[in-house]
Amino acid sequence: MNESAEPATGSRESADAQAPSRRGRGRHIALWVLQALLASFFVLGSAFPKLTGASAAVESFEQIGLGMWFMYVVGLLELAGGLALITPWLSGLSAICLIALLIGAFTTQMTVFDGENAVFPLIMMVPLAVVAWGRRDTLAGLPRLLGR
């Protein structure tokens, strides 16, 4: 009877020891899903209209008054950031850079468009901050990858 009690305890201990790895795996998968959704938004929903010269994007950037070159630069930055979000060793850095881009979008919304859609960049910063925090280990590894 004593023998049967020990394996049950051993099984429970091994199950408890595996629980953090399951949580870590779930966290990892959730971050990848979030990164894929954000990447889809930045590539398809934000960069694509700018890079193809969609009329709504053209009108907005005409109001900003910096010229169409600025629309294409922003579109390229969004495209690069979106693709980098799904690149494992660039995901943390990409999230931080896209937050910086959104700070610019927020500032533009407040100054040029009278705050009309200013809340949207702020909302988008939240999941990007989650990705930046969740992938902070990729930031620590960048100097090593760059050979420094």
Order of alpha helices (4+ residues) and beta strands (2+ residues): alpha-alpha-alpha-alpha-alpha-alpha-alpha
